[in-house]
Amino acid sequence: MKAYFVTRFGPPEVLKIREVPRPEPGKGDVLVRVKCIGLNFAEVFGRLGVYPGIPDPPFVPGIECSGVIESIGAGVKGLKRGDRVMVFSRQGSYAEYVCTRAEYVLRMPKNMSFDVGASLNVAYFSAYHGLITLANLRKGEKVLVHAAAGGVGTAAIQIGKYLGAEIFATVGSDAKMEMVKQQGADHVVNYRTNDFAQYVRTESSGYGVDIVLDSVGGSVFKKGWRLLAPMGRYVLFGFAAVTGKRSINKLRAFKQAISMPWIFPPGIVSRNVSLMGFNLYFLTHKVAYFQAMAETIMRWYRRKIIRPVLGRKFTFDRIVDAHAFLQSRNSVGKVVVEVEGGR
């Protein structure tokens, strides 16, 4: 089979395709013939070598995909050869076949396309975990979503609106503003041309927000932290601010790092605010939790409460281009790679 390897840490071109033996499922495993791959910014960080826990090169990246079960290992129940499935894996989905634990394989509804199936897991797990599990979102609260035009951002808007939140969203272009408004955001600002913090203060009549969902970090964190109202919760789950268009911009990374304020614990106490963070990569042992999230997300999908926003699609031979596009931060919605057709 063909698989893409991170041959060394660096720009998109370090991804090289190789011919390798097809894996065989062991006990409790499922082998899936990959149809579509969902790209995530975490994989950009993994390729750059700045993602915690990432293997040393060479390795096959990729944490989510959709496809058809090719074979199953001993002890697997509830799944069979030929099932159309979504897969959440720690690594390995940038390939024609992926072998993963059965508990992270979920059958797709009959009317779901493979491109949609490859777009649900990470984005909606992240939005659910950040907004519901950690921030304990309540109806009527004000939520600030950064990078709102991306996969997690659009998922957070959809979930937040369903739960009755007032959504403030930041994006990097006027074109993205319109799309985010269509997703249901109540207030949208282009952070490249306007001070988003001042915009939020004005639109909230000085209140600020109850929750911030931040995958950017750096100076964005500094401004967002100051926007928290009493009993506010700040959820940090990424540091996209430190990346350049092709690699880690060391000067930019340094400037962004020093722009983040020191958090003085007594200050948190007196302000009545909370800082939380998460990385789904290190939560995969929480099997029952992930399965419960997946059940809720699939129920919302069937009820048409949520719908992944599909952005640009690439063919399997253009994964390098797909990575470059995702890292440029010009993408809208979920970037998908079609391995064997997306329907």
Secondary structure, DSSP 8 states (H G I E B T S, - for coil): -EEEEE-SSSSGGGEEEEE-------TTEEEEEEEEEE--HHHHHHHHT-STT---SSB---SEEEEEEEEE-TT--S--TT-EEEEE-SS--SBSEEEEEGGGEEE--TT--HHHHTTSHHHHHHHHIIIIIIT---TT-EEEESSTTBHHHHHHHHHHHHTT-EEEEEESSHHHHHHHHHTT-SEEEETTTS-HHHHHHHHTTT--EEEEEESS-THHHHHHHHTEEEEEEEEE---GGGB-SSSB-HHHHHHHHHHS----HHHHHHHT-EEEE--GGG-TT-HHHHHHHHHHHHHHHHTTS----EEEEEEGGGHHHHHHHHHTT---BEEEEESS---
